[in-house]
């Protein structure tokens, strides 16, 4: 498999920004309220929060995965959509030129593009949103007005009242995507049952991932202190694995010559980013994710202080002591400070 890359020139980036600033004010008012990706004033957290509420309201979810979306966008259909919103010949000429710009392959050769948008381009997210606005959003509004959804670029979750409704929608969307030169991924597109204490039907699939969060039955506590099972999002296994891999690549235990304060200052911006994003929902799920980081800090202590080289428990106690004395030293230690909630 060869990786493809389209690298726009500085002039193209500037021109794309100009076109984006010209088109976006015209397109924004027309976009669907349940479209959240790459739009001013909208975020992934808003999409996840809305999906959480609707999973409580609707028992079934259709989790959509469009196979190779950004590489499969039909240029003819996209240009038709653009012409519907602008008659500026220069804008149309530039967009068509960007769409058809040749792709550089990993082996140094180039390949002509007849479908897809150039990833990394300033205007690509706007064009992708416009394409799916007509392919999916408007189609849903016309044909399934009673089925709410959240769409973040090509990541889509639809909420249905019954299993039959979800399966019928899946079949209809397979046809719709085929009409627009797209395809749903046969394995990743699935119907999910939002199981909780009030929904106990027998169905094999009861979880899905959306924007780095895994929705599934989880224990929750009511205001009265009662523990119950609710259908909630928390950091997904894929996102947690990516964090652990990044922490492993840091090789903190090998940097024992560096002061602990300097080490914290270096990695805290990344930790704060993870906490800000993944800590928004079911924050306590991050305990296990950051446990591996604390293990590396224990290894750092054992290398830093030779007397603790073979004394794992003593080294762990020292890390706990430092955490209690300086709870703000490492950004993730705030989880232990406030109970993870």
Secondary structure, 3 states (H helix, E strand, C coil): CCCEECCCCHHHHHHHHHHHHHHHHHHHCCCCCCECCCCCCCCHHHHHHHHHHHHHHCCEEEEEEECCHHHHCEHHHHHHHHHCCCCCHHHHHHHHHHHCCCEEECCCCEECCCECCCCCCCCHHHHHHHHHHHHHHHHHHHHCCCCCEEEECCEEEEEECCHHHHHHHHHHHHHHHHHCCCCECCCCCEEEECCECCECCCCCCCEEEECCEEEEEEEEECCCCCEEEEEEEEECHHHHHHHHHHHHHHCHHHCCCCCHHHHHHHHHHHHHHHHHHHCCCCHHHHHHHHHHHHHHHHHHHHHHCHHHCCCHHHHHHHHHHHHHHCCCCCHHHHHHHCCCC
